[in-house]
Amino acid sequence: MSKHSHPRRRKRRLLLLAAVLFLCAGFFYWSNHSLQVDIFTYTDPDLPAGFDGLKIVQLSDLHGAVFGDDNADLLSAVEAAEPDLIVLTGDLQDRFRNTPPEYTWSLGAACAAIAPTYFVTGNHEWAVGGVPELKEGLEAAGVTVLTNEYVQLERDGDTLVLAGIDDPNGYADQKTPEELAAEIYAQQGENVYWLLLAHRNSLFESDYSLLGADLVLSGHGHGGMIRLPFTDGLISTDRTLFPSFTAGFYSANGREVFVSRGLGNSGPSFRLFNRPQVVVLTLEKGERET
């Protein structure tokens, strides 16, 4: 055996290791920074006919993330979807980064220039603080902030209610989700069709599914952060294993929720097999598949 064979083998192994590490680093970066536009349809026979085909873009859990200069890549993806409305379901800010309100105002203004935009707070908005100022800035930017309240949307002669609640981290004396639901039914009638924006996916089964909304749109779960085959996410945002209600449609108590995987990361967390998600959700009137 040549006296040079061992150093050559060692060099080849080091080069192979370097190549593997480079590919892993590239995949990790791609998993956390490459946008994925996912298209969904929600079919419901009770949907008012005028809202058949309504297209909603949902952005959630940015945590101060930036995709392109001033979020140009993200906004380009939103605009390309040609939404009828845009919903921002909380945690645009991040307490670990102390995200400035200007970040959220800028994003809100850009979204509002594309389509009517609606915002509800997540837990991180309250952790950062200055929520009243944040909301005022968003309203000034053209965003409708839903603070435990609702708006009535009209389309092709039909109406639909869009409601939104503050995160439970908000003020202790704020209107409760139950009070908001009672208000909707009292003012709009028992047969009202309504959608609810509520940040926390983890409260759907125990709380939000009991309110009566026809569909709840949530975030907060980050898709379970790490998604492996045959799992509904590996780790919750509360650091528990194998959480549910982390991505896509779920049912509980006869009601449905759609949960966005979100776009950003909070603090030291990361994504794996779970790219940042732009949701394009179309409402469709029709019979559901069984």
N, C-alpha and C positions, 0 to 999 in steps of 0.2 A: 504494500500500500504506500502511495506517495506520502511524503511527509507534509505535503501541502493540502491533502484531502480534507483533514479535519477543519482547518481554518476556512476552506471553501464551503463545507457543509454548514458551518456556523454562520457564515455570511449569508448563505441562501436562507437559512432559518430566520435570521434577523430581518432580511428583506421581506420574507413572507409574513412575518409578524407585523412589520411596519405597514404592509399592504392591507392586512386584515384590520389593523387599528384605524387606518385611514378610511377604509370602507365603513367601519362601524361608526366613526365620527361623522362621516357624511350622512349615513342613514339616520343617526340621532339628530343631526341638524335639520334634515329634511322632515323628520317626524314632528319637529317643534316649530318649523318656520314656513312650511309649504302649505298653502291654502288648499282646502278640498271643498268644492261646491257640491253639496248633496241635495238631490231633488226628491221631494216626498209629495204624496197626495193624501189628503184626508177626505174620505167619502162618508157622507151622512145624508140619509133621506130627509131629515128634518131641516137641513140647511135652507134658508130662504133662497128662492130661485134666483133672485137678483145678484146673489153673491156666488153663484156657480162660476168657478174659474178664477175667483179672487186669489191673487198671488201675494204671499207674505214672505219677506226675507227676515230671518231672525238672526241677530248677532248677540252673543252672550259671552260673559266671562273673558273679556279682553285682558284685564289686569294690566293695562298700560302697554300692551303689545303693539308693535308697529310693523306693518307689512308694506314695505316700500316707503319712499319719501312721503311723510305726512299721511301714511296709510293709503297711498295711491293705489297699490295693488289690491288692497281690500275693497276700496271704493269702486275700483274698476269692475271687480267681480260682482259687487252689489248692483251696479248700474247695468251690467250685461244681463242680469236676471230679469230686468224690466218689472220690478215689483209694483204692486198697487199700494202697498204700505210696508213699512219697515218697523220691526219691534226690537228694542234693546232691552234685554231681560236681566240687567244687573251685572254688577262687578266689572264695570268698565274701568274702575279704579282699583288700586291694590295698596293695602296698608303697608306692605313690606317695602314698596318702592315710593310710598307717599306721593302717588300720582297727582300732579297738579290739575286743578279743575279745567285749565285751558285745554288739556288733552281731550277731555270729554266734550267740552264746548265745541272744539274744532271738528271732532268726529260727528257730533250731533248736527252741526250746521251743514256739513257735507252730505250727510244722509238725508236731511230735510230738503236739500236741493234736488234730490233724486225722487223722493216720494214722501207722502205724509209719514212722520216718524213718531213713535210712542216709546216712552221710557219708564221703567220701574227700577227702584233701587235694589241692590243686592247687599249682602252683609258687609262687603268691603267699603262701599260708599260711606256707611255709618262708622266703620272702623277708622277711616281716614279723617272723617269729620267735615264740618262745613257744608252739610247737606242742603240747608236752605239756600245758601249762596250758589251751590252747584245747580240746584233746580231752577233758580232764577236765571242763571246763565244759559241753561238749556232752553228754557222758554223763550229767552231773547234770541236764541239761535234758530228758533222755528220749530223746536221739538215740543210735542205735547207730553207733559209729565203727568202720569196717572198716580196720584197720591191717595190711595184708598178711595178711588172714584171711578166713574165710567163716562164714556162718550157714546153717543148713538151715531152709527155710520149709516149712510143711505147709499143705495146703489140700485139702479134700474127699478125704482119704485118699491124696493124692499128695505127693511131696516135690520140692523144687527148691532148688538151692544158689545163694546170692547172695554173691559174693566182691567184695572191694575191695582196691585196692593204693594205697600211698602214692605221691605223686609222686616221680620220680627225684631231685628236689632234696632229698629227705629224707636221713636218716642213711646214711652209707656202708656201715654194717654191717647195714642192714635186710634182711629177707627179700626175695629177688628174686621177680618174677612167675613165673619158671620154677619156683622152689621151691614157691611157693604152689600152682601148677597140679599139680605132682607130689604134693603133700600131699592135694589134693582127690581125685585119682584113686586114691591109695593108701587113703584112708579111705572114699570114697564109691563106688568101683568105676568101671570104664572107661566104663560107659554112663550116668554121671551127667549130668543136664541142668543146666547152670549159666550164670548171667549174671555178667558182670564189670563193676564200676565202675572206670574208669581215666581219669583226667583228660585226658591228652594225646592228642588226635586224631591228632597227627603221628606217633605211635609205633604206630599200629594196624597198618599194612601191614608194617612191618619187624619188629615185636616181638609185639604183643598178639594179632594174628591167628594166631600160631603156637602159642598156648597151648591152644587147643581149646575155648574158651568158645563156647557156642551163640550168644550175643549180647553184644557189648561196648557199654556206654553211656559216652560221652565228651563233653567240652566243649572248652575251650581255644582253639578256632579263631575264636570270635566271628563265625561266619558269613562270614568273609572281610572283615568290617567294612563294606566297600562292595560291594553286590550289584547288578550290572548284568545286563541280559538276556543269556542264553547264556553266563554265567560261573558258576563255582563259588566266587565270591568274588574280590575284586580284590587284597586285601593280607592276608598272613598275619600272625599275631601276632609273627612273627620278621622282619616287613617284607620278605618276598619276594613277588613278583607271582604272581597266578593260582594260589593254592594249591588243593589238593583236600582231600577229607575235611573239609569245613567246615560242612555242614548236611544232615541227613537220613541216609538209609541208604546204605552203601557195602559192597562185598564185596572181600575179598582173601584169597588162599590158602584158599579154600573156607569162610571165616568172614565174619560180618557185624558191622558196627558201626553204631550210631546216634549221630550227633553233634548236640548241641544248639547253636543259635546263641548261647545265653547271654542274659544280661540287662543287664549293665553294660559300662562302658568302663574301661580302665586308663590312668591318666595322661592325656596329651593326646589320646588316640585318640577316635574318634567313629564313629557308625553312619550309613549312608545307604542307603535302600531295604532296611533290615535292622532291623526293630523288635525290641525286647526280647522274648524268646520264653519262654513257659511251655509245656512239652511235656507232652502227655497221650498216653501210649503204652499201647495195649491189646494184650495177648498173646492170640493166637487159634490154636487147634489146627486145622489144615487144610492142604490142599495149596497150595503157593505158585504164584502166577501166573508163567507163563513168557513 
